[in-house]
Amino acid sequence: MSRRCTICGKKSMVAVTRKKLRGNYNPTSKKRKYPNLQWVHIANGKRVKACAKCIKTMGKTK
């Protein structure tokens, strides 16, 4: 299963943590962050994975 929102297309991103060491920034590691995907039923009865932001927006428009 893909880790992508089927509604808006949001996918994972790479975040670089920076630690300050003796006045200089030391790039320590890269970490992959994933969107908050959840199973949801849409209007035509299909189950799809959608991010929490899209689920919240769908609740407002109904």
C-alpha positions in Angstrom: 0.0 0.0 0.0 1.3 3.4 -0.9 1.9 6.0 1.8 0.2 8.8 -0.2 -3.1 10.5 0.4 -5.5 9.6 -2.4 -7.4 12.9 -2.2 -4.7 15.6 -2.0 -1.6 13.5 -2.9 0.4 14.3 0.2 3.4 12.0 0.7 6.4 11.6 2.9 9.1 14.2 3.4 12.7 14.2 4.6 13.4 16.4 7.7 17.0 17.2 8.6 17.7 17.8 12.3 20.3 20.4 13.1 22.1 20.5 16.4 24.0 23.6 17.5 27.5 22.6 18.7 30.0 25.3 19.8 28.3 28.0 17.8 28.0 26.0 14.6 25.1 23.9 13.3 26.0 20.2 13.0 23.7 18.4 10.6 23.2 15.1 12.5 20.7 13.0 10.7 17.9 12.8 8.1 14.5 11.5 9.2 11.6 10.6 7.0 8.2 11.9 8.2 5.0 10.4 7.0 1.5 12.0 6.7 -1.2 10.9 9.1 -3.1 8.5 6.8 -6.3 6.8 7.9 -8.8 4.6 6.2 -12.0 6.5 5.4 -15.2 5.8 3.5 -15.9 8.3 0.7 -19.3 9.0 -1.0 -19.4 6.1 -3.5 -18.8 3.5 -0.8 -15.0 3.0 -1.4 -12.5 2.8 1.3 -9.4 4.9 0.7 -6.5 6.2 2.7 -6.7 9.9 3.3 -4.7 12.3 5.5 -6.2 13.8 8.6 -6.4 17.3 7.0 -8.5 16.0 4.1 -10.8 14.1 6.5 -11.3 17.2 8.6 -12.1 19.2 5.4 -14.6 16.6 4.2 -16.4 16.9 7.5 -16.8 20.6 7.1 -18.3 20.5 3.6 -21.1 18.1 4.5 
